[in-house]
Amino acid sequence: MTSTLAPPPLRWDGERLHVLDQTRLPAHEEMLVLEGAEDTARAIERLSVRGAPLIGVAAGFGLAMEVAREPSLGALERGAERLATCRPTARNLAWAVERVRAAALAAGPVRMAAAARAAAEAIQRDDEAASAALADHGAALLEAALPRDPAAADPITILTHCNSGCLAASGRGTGLGVIAALADRRPVRVLACEARPLLQGARLTVWELKRLGIEHALAVDAAAAGLIRTGQVDAVVTGFDRVAANGDVANKVGTYGLALAAHAAGIPFVAAGPSSSIDRALPAGDVIEIEERGPEEVRTAGGALLTVPGTAVRNPAFDVTPAALVWALVTERGVARPVDPAAVAAVA
């Protein structure tokens, strides 16, 4: 089974960063060419490049390009500040920026640009390796937890939320990477939630699943809990944007409701992502900063007005799922079950 997409969501040519504009999918496959910190930050803010691991990779290259243009302490600090703060919830963004910044500072003015570039390239390699490893860990876990019924001809059904595949990370991805790896081992059907307000599931996950050749259907967000309750889902698998030290998981808004439904139905709820998304400095999920996006993402769609002009809107991009509802936390370093601080530390 194909594990990557063409065109790839991100390509580094040694000087500039080429990213697939995810706001144009699925209708158009258009590449943006980024050259520094400011245009990279804007691309991340408008979700042209998105997904917790991938925005970290992109931000690392954005800072490296900025320093290549102006190898100075001022440019380094300005670029780092702009990139690290453009989206607050996903840990990989600020984590990657700091990794490149630290490498540049340690190298000194003469070697600053080369060191920043090397650090950004290393982040991309590490992310691709993490995607491959966590996909295998997650697939093995689910295969053991959901043994085949020789009398059942139907594939198992996995529900996923938002987009956590090749468009969200290097390599296979995180949550959807686990599902793709499981599909290599046994028949799988995927239910992809719409993931409002920007419909990352409807626009992006379905696009990926079609290219991967995995059987799938699109589920209305509000129907997901009912489908779980009536036994039409065998497991829920998502990615994550930040994990607190106690195992609380921040992910795309709507994830908490899916975790509640999975817990009530007694089916696995699996959150998968790189260890770099685990923030051991945060004791619990309640202190994770939740990004609130603009109201027009909810008031309009495709230029059409969806509600009364000027209606007040709550548009949090993420929610937090308590560790008690997480059946398993998967990173490239292994699986945390049960999800408690000691287990989280082992996979961080």
C-alpha positions as CSV (number, residue, x, y, z in Angstrom):
1,M,0.0,0.0,0.0
2,T,1.3,3.5,-0.9
3,S,2.3,5.3,2.3
4,T,3.1,8.7,1.0
5,L,1.3,11.2,-1.3
6,A,2.2,12.8,-4.6
7,P,2.7,15.7,-4.5
8,P,4.2,15.5,-1.0
9,P,2.8,18.0,1.5
10,L,6.3,19.5,2.1
11,R,9.5,19.5,0.0
12,W,12.8,21.2,0.9
13,D,15.0,22.1,-2.1
14,G,18.0,23.2,0.0
15,E,17.0,26.9,-0.2
16,R,13.2,27.2,-0.3
17,L,10.3,25.3,1.1
18,H,7.6,24.0,-1.2
19,V,4.3,23.2,0.6
20,L,1.1,21.8,-0.7
21,D,-1.6,24.4,0.0
22,Q,-4.1,22.3,2.1
23,T,-6.7,25.0,2.0
24,R,-7.1,24.3,-1.7
25,L,-7.7,20.6,-1.4
26,P,-9.4,18.5,-2.6
27,A,-10.3,20.5,-5.7
28,H,-6.8,21.9,-6.4
29,E,-3.3,20.6,-5.8
30,E,-1.3,23.8,-5.6
31,M,2.2,24.3,-4.2
32,L,3.3,27.4,-2.3
33,V,7.0,28.4,-2.2
34,L,8.1,29.8,1.1
35,E,11.3,31.8,1.7
36,G,11.4,33.0,5.3
37,A,9.9,33.3,8.7
38,E,7.0,35.6,7.9
39,D,5.5,33.8,4.9
40,T,6.0,30.5,6.7
41,A,4.1,31.8,9.7
42,R,1.3,33.1,7.6
43,A,1.0,29.7,5.8
44,I,0.7,28.0,9.2
45,E,-1.8,30.5,10.5
46,R,-4.2,30.1,7.5
47,L,-3.8,26.3,7.6
48,S,-2.1,26.0,4.2
49,V,0.3,23.8,6.1
50,R,-1.1,22.1,9.2
51,G,-0.9,19.1,11.4
52,A,1.1,19.2,14.7
53,P,4.2,17.4,13.4
54,L,4.2,19.1,10.0
55,I,3.9,22.6,11.3
56,G,6.9,21.9,13.4
57,V,8.9,20.8,10.4
58,A,7.8,23.8,8.4
59,A,8.6,26.3,11.2
60,G,12.1,24.8,11.5
61,F,12.7,25.4,7.8
62,G,11.1,28.8,8.1
63,L,13.6,29.9,10.7
64,A,16.5,28.3,8.8
65,M,15.5,30.3,5.7
66,E,15.3,33.5,7.7
67,V,18.8,33.1,9.1
68,A,20.2,32.2,5.7
69,R,18.9,35.5,4.4
70,E,20.3,37.4,7.4
71,P,22.7,35.5,9.6
72,S,22.4,37.7,12.6
73,L,21.2,37.3,16.2
74,G,18.4,39.9,15.5
75,A,17.0,38.0,12.6
76,L,17.2,34.7,14.5
77,E,15.3,36.1,17.5
78,R,12.7,37.9,15.4
79,G,12.1,34.9,13.2
80,A,11.8,32.6,16.2
81,E,9.4,34.8,18.0
82,R,7.1,35.1,15.0
83,L,7.0,31.4,14.2
84,A,6.8,30.1,17.7
85,T,3.7,32.1,18.5
86,C,1.7,31.8,15.3
87,R,-0.4,28.9,16.6
88,P,-0.3,28.2,20.4
89,T,-1.7,24.7,21.1
90,A,0.5,22.3,19.2
91,R,3.7,21.7,21.0
92,N,5.8,20.8,18.0
93,L,5.7,24.3,16.6
94,A,7.6,26.1,19.5
95,W,9.6,22.9,20.1
96,A,11.0,22.8,16.6
97,V,11.7,26.6,16.5
98,E,13.6,26.3,19.7
99,R,15.6,23.4,18.4
100,V,16.7,25.3,15.4
101,R,17.3,28.5,17.4
102,A,19.5,26.7,19.9
103,A,21.6,25.1,17.1
104,A,22.1,28.4,15.5
105,L,23.1,30.1,18.7
106,A,25.6,27.4,19.6
107,A,27.2,27.6,16.2
108,G,28.0,31.3,16.4
109,P,27.6,34.0,13.7
110,V,29.8,32.5,11.0
111,R,28.2,29.0,11.0
112,M,24.7,30.1,12.1
113,A,23.0,29.6,8.8
114,A,24.5,26.2,8.2
115,A,23.7,25.0,11.7
116,A,20.1,26.2,11.4
117,R,19.6,24.4,8.1
118,A,21.1,21.2,9.5
119,A,18.8,21.3,12.6
120,A,15.7,21.8,10.4
121,E,16.7,18.9,8.1
122,A,17.2,16.7,11.2
123,I,13.8,17.6,12.5
124,Q,12.2,16.4,9.2
125,R,14.2,13.1,9.2
126,D,13.3,12.5,12.9
127,D,9.6,13.2,12.2
128,E,9.5,10.7,9.3
129,A,11.2,8.0,11.4
130,A,8.8,8.7,14.3
131,S,5.8,8.4,11.9
132,A,7.0,5.0,10.7
133,A,7.7,3.7,14.2
134,L,4.5,4.8,15.9
135,A,2.4,3.5,13.0
136,D,3.8,0.0,13.5
137,H,3.3,0.3,17.3
138,G,-0.3,1.3,17.0
139,A,-1.1,-1.2,14.3
140,A,0.3,-4.1,16.4
141,L,-1.6,-2.9,19.4
142,L,-5.0,-2.8,17.6
143,E,-4.4,-6.1,15.8
144,A,-3.9,-7.8,19.2
145,A,-6.9,-5.9,20.8
146,L,-9.2,-6.7,17.9
147,P,-8.6,-10.3,16.9
148,R,-10.0,-11.5,13.6
149,D,-13.3,-13.4,13.7
150,P,-12.9,-16.2,11.1
151,A,-16.7,-16.2,10.6
152,A,-16.9,-12.4,9.9
153,A,-16.2,-11.4,6.3
154,D,-16.5,-7.6,7.0
155,P,-13.5,-5.5,7.8
156,I,-13.1,-3.8,11.2
157,T,-14.3,-0.2,11.3
158,I,-12.0,2.5,12.7
159,L,-13.4,6.0,13.3
160,T,-11.0,8.9,13.0
161,H,-11.2,12.7,13.5
162,C,-9.7,15.6,11.7
163,N,-6.6,14.7,9.6
164,S,-3.6,12.9,11.0
165,G,-2.1,11.3,8.0
166,C,0.5,12.2,5.3
167,L,-0.8,15.7,5.2
168,A,-0.2,16.3,8.9
169,A,3.2,14.8,9.4
170,S,6.2,13.4,7.5
171,G,5.9,9.9,6.3
172,R,2.7,8.0,7.0
173,G,1.4,10.4,9.6
174,T,0.2,9.8,13.2
175,G,-3.4,8.5,13.8
176,L,-4.1,7.9,10.2
177,G,-0.6,6.4,9.8
178,V,-1.6,3.8,12.5
179,I,-4.8,3.0,10.5
180,A,-2.8,2.7,7.2
181,A,-0.4,0.3,8.9
182,L,-3.3,-1.7,10.3
183,A,-4.8,-1.9,6.8
184,D,-1.5,-3.5,5.6
185,R,-2.2,-6.3,8.0
186,R,-6.0,-6.9,7.7
187,P,-9.1,-5.4,6.0
188,V,-10.1,-2.1,7.5
189,R,-12.9,0.3,6.8
190,V,-12.6,4.0,8.0
191,L,-15.2,6.4,9.1
192,A,-13.8,9.9,8.8
193,C,-15.5,12.7,10.7
194,E,-16.0,16.0,9.0
195,A,-14.0,17.9,11.6
196,R,-15.6,21.4,11.6
197,P,-15.2,24.3,11.1
198,L,-12.7,23.8,8.2
199,L,-13.7,20.2,7.4
200,Q,-10.2,18.7,7.5
201,G,-11.7,15.3,7.6
202,A,-14.1,15.8,4.7
203,R,-11.5,17.6,2.6
204,L,-8.2,16.0,3.6
205,T,-8.7,12.6,5.3
206,V,-11.1,11.4,2.6
207,W,-8.6,12.6,-0.1
208,E,-5.8,10.6,1.6
209,L,-7.9,7.5,2.1
210,K,-8.9,7.4,-1.5
211,R,-5.3,7.7,-2.7
212,L,-4.3,5.0,-0.2
213,G,-7.0,2.7,-1.5
214,I,-8.6,2.1,2.0
215,E,-12.4,1.6,2.1
216,H,-14.0,4.6,3.8
217,A,-17.1,6.7,4.3
218,L,-17.6,10.3,5.6
219,A,-19.5,10.7,8.8
220,V,-21.3,13.8,9.9
221,D,-19.7,15.0,13.1
222,A,-22.9,14.9,15.1
223,A,-23.6,11.3,14.1
224,A,-20.3,9.9,15.3
225,A,-21.3,9.2,19.0
226,G,-24.5,7.5,17.9
227,L,-22.6,5.3,15.4
228,I,-20.3,4.3,18.2
229,R,-23.1,3.6,20.7
230,T,-24.9,1.3,18.2
231,G,-21.8,-0.9,17.7
232,Q,-20.9,0.3,14.2
233,V,-17.3,1.3,15.2
234,D,-14.7,-1.1,16.6
235,A,-12.1,1.6,17.6
236,V,-11.4,5.3,17.5
237,V,-7.9,6.4,16.5
238,T,-6.8,10.1,16.4
239,G,-3.6,12.1,16.4
240,F,-2.7,14.6,19.1
241,D,-1.4,18.2,19.2
242,R,-0.1,18.3,22.8
243,V,-0.1,15.8,25.7
244,A,0.3,16.9,29.3
245,A,2.5,15.0,31.8
246,N,-0.5,13.3,33.3
247,G,-1.6,12.0,29.8
248,D,-4.4,14.5,29.1
249,V,-4.6,14.9,25.3
250,A,-5.3,18.1,23.3
251,N,-6.5,17.4,19.8
252,K,-8.9,18.8,17.2
253,V,-12.1,20.0,18.7
254,G,-14.7,17.2,18.9
255,T,-12.2,14.6,20.1
256,Y,-13.4,14.7,23.7
257,G,-16.9,13.7,22.7
258,L,-15.6,10.8,20.7
259,A,-13.5,9.6,23.7
260,L,-16.5,9.8,25.9
261,A,-18.6,7.7,23.5
262,A,-15.8,5.2,23.0
263,H,-15.4,4.8,26.8
264,A,-19.1,4.3,27.3
265,A,-19.2,1.7,24.5
266,G,-16.1,-0.1,25.8
267,I,-14.1,0.2,22.6
268,P,-10.5,1.4,22.3
269,F,-9.8,5.1,22.0
270,V,-6.2,5.5,20.7
271,A,-4.3,8.8,20.5
272,A,-1.1,8.6,18.4
273,G,1.7,11.1,17.8
274,P,5.4,11.8,18.1
275,S,7.0,12.0,21.5
276,S,7.9,15.6,20.7
277,S,4.2,16.5,21.3
278,I,4.4,15.4,24.9
279,D,4.9,18.4,27.1
280,R,6.2,17.2,30.5
281,A,6.4,20.7,31.8
282,L,2.6,20.9,31.8
283,P,1.1,18.9,34.7
284,A,-2.4,18.6,33.3
285,G,-4.5,19.3,30.2
286,D,-6.4,22.2,31.9
287,V,-3.3,24.4,31.5
288,I,-2.9,23.8,27.7
289,E,-3.6,27.0,25.8
290,I,-6.5,26.4,23.4
291,E,-6.4,28.3,20.2
292,E,-9.6,30.3,19.4
293,R,-9.9,30.9,15.7
294,G,-11.8,33.7,13.9
295,P,-15.6,33.7,13.7
296,E,-15.8,33.9,9.9
297,E,-14.6,30.3,9.7
298,V,-18.0,29.4,11.2
299,R,-20.2,32.2,9.9
300,T,-19.4,31.5,6.2
301,A,-18.5,28.6,3.9
302,G,-17.2,29.1,0.4
303,G,-18.2,32.7,0.6
304,A,-21.8,31.9,1.5
305,L,-23.2,33.2,4.8
306,L,-24.3,30.5,7.1
307,T,-25.9,32.5,9.9
308,V,-27.2,35.9,10.8
309,P,-24.4,38.6,10.2
310,G,-22.6,39.5,13.3
311,T,-23.6,36.5,15.3
312,A,-21.2,35.8,18.2
313,V,-19.2,32.7,17.7
314,R,-17.2,30.3,19.9
315,N,-14.6,28.7,17.6
316,P,-12.0,26.7,19.7
317,A,-9.7,24.7,17.4
318,F,-9.0,22.0,20.0
319,D,-10.4,20.4,23.1
320,V,-8.8,18.3,25.9
321,T,-9.5,14.6,26.6
322,P,-8.7,13.5,30.1
323,A,-6.2,10.6,30.4
324,A,-8.8,8.4,32.0
325,L,-10.7,8.2,28.7
326,V,-7.5,7.4,26.6
327,W,-7.3,3.6,26.2
328,A,-3.8,3.9,24.7
329,L,-1.3,6.6,24.0
330,V,1.1,5.7,21.1
331,T,4.4,7.4,20.2
332,E,7.5,6.2,18.3
333,R,8.9,5.0,21.7
334,G,6.1,2.6,22.4
335,V,2.6,2.4,23.9
336,A,1.4,3.8,27.2
337,R,-1.3,1.6,28.8
338,P,-2.6,2.6,31.3
339,V,-2.2,6.3,30.6
340,D,-0.7,7.7,33.8
341,P,2.3,10.0,34.4
342,A,4.8,7.1,34.7
343,A,3.6,5.5,31.5
344,V,3.6,8.8,29.7
345,A,7.1,9.5,30.8
346,A,8.2,6.2,29.3
347,V,7.0,7.1,25.8
348,A,7.9,10.8,25.9
